[in-house]
Amino acid sequence: MSSDTPNPAETPQDKPRTPEGKPDVPEALAHVNPRVDGSELIRFDRVTKRFGDHVVLDDLEFTVASGKHVTLIGPSGSGKTTILRLLMTLLKPDEGTITVGGRYLTHEERNGKLVPAGEKHIREVRKNIGMVFQQFNLFPNMRVLRNITEAPVHVLGLSKEEAEERARELLELVGLTEHVDKYPTQLSGGQQQRVAIARALAMRPQVLLLDEVTSALDPELVAGVLDVLRDIAHTTDITMLCVTHEMNFARDISDDVLMFNEGRVIESGSPEKMFNDPDHPRTREFLSAVL
Amino acid sequence: MTWPLFTEWFLPGVWITVQVTLGSAALALLVSFVIGIARSSRLWIVRFAAGCYFEVFRGTSALVFMLWMAFAFPLMFGWVFVPMAAGVVALGLTYGAYGSEIVRGALQSVPAAQREAGIALSFTRAQRLRRIELPQAWPEMVPPFNNLLIELLKGTALVSVISVADMTFAANLSRLASNESAPAYTLLLVAYFVLAFVLTRGMRLVERRAKAGVGQRPEPRRGLRAARKTNPKADAQSAGGVG
């Protein structure tokens, strides 16, 4: 496991996340998310999503500033994962618009009108977004190295050498250099998830979506994955949207915590405020149940 | 069966059977993938066209289609096939229709999560199909393809009807010449079995390689040779599996 990672116990939120003040940035992350000015990066504008009669997201509005690490908490079925899946364009909103970096994600403007976006437009905007899944979803037909290089080579057009160099740096970051030539089925869940993190980062996304990334792991493997993510959160300015049930982890890495209930944000704030002194009774109830 | 009949007709007939099998298998494989992928297309018109192809060829007899190719097609279009070509095309198109069902089913069995991972990395549809879905579906396809290949081998006997001199044709000839049915047809049965057995063995190899290609450990050998393998070193090697 990545025992050589910096000690996460040392009050990480206090570290400034300006480029100068960053603790030593691992080489592999040096290029991650170059432009961070705190401006709005993600905007959900009156987004509604239904599955049949069930309203999952109800007229949802929220924004995330670039470089922020935002954790979504709330009871299951409250729509947290749906938000990540909408951002990844795995789902389409029924109503409302989503913008990423000022560009519409699911729509495009043609002749001054907003129309559903074409495949090409979606792919273009989507390149800024990476996602790590609960079940890792590595490609079983590719060895570890190729899992990471495949998209940089064939989507971003990197040369094979360049992509492999990038992949090896990332594998070092996640502590898996010795496993480059293995197939995913030969790795433990925790190792697979760390490869999946490296795979997402290899695309150098501005936004990283983490969808309950430790929920499918055996308890003893969770720490290794969270360590890697803490590392990334504390040393880069990559914008993170994180759905997790690991409240300590959320407290560690978040700038903002959004509490969801029945498809709406019912409360948001800094982790200190949210975890220590929430206003909304539903938040208190939820946190007392999970903490 | 007399010796000259055996050497002059039966042995060349075996070779013709092999050629027809391989030729129509290659065509059938191509058709399987084209139609199988088209049947999972997101464009309804493509799905519809491919579905029509599948229904038409599933619903027509390979033998009748072969006769049509050999005898009706020339009259209707003024273009004559070499008999063997007519046989290969008829078998290839027909078995390709069945094969398309295998491809479609195997593609469907690739978990949706793999598609999502492909989308998350911004692959295009074509890239996802080529780099993620087809390579993962392939090991699923090999065992049913093996069955179909054996069916196809046995189906090649139909070409004897349009006077392609395959081994069935030679056996019929021998029966007519010598008036003895038993030896000719017994030999023919055995010959088909041997060819089928060889094909199955070959496909087993393909399957092992396909499984290794997705990081699955191939099933341990269970044949007679496995029992002989008492050398622990060899066991350790085979357990190492995928390299």
Interface residues (C-beta under 8 A of the other chain):
Chain A: M88 T89 L90 E119 R123 R126 K127 I129 G130 M131 F133 Q135 N137 L138 F139 P140 N141 R143 E150 A151 H154 V155 K182 Y183 P184 T185 Q186 R199 A200 M203
Chain B: A113 Q114 E116 A117 I119 A120 L121 S122 F123 T124 R125 Q127 R131 I132 P135 Q136 G213 V214 G215 Q216 V242
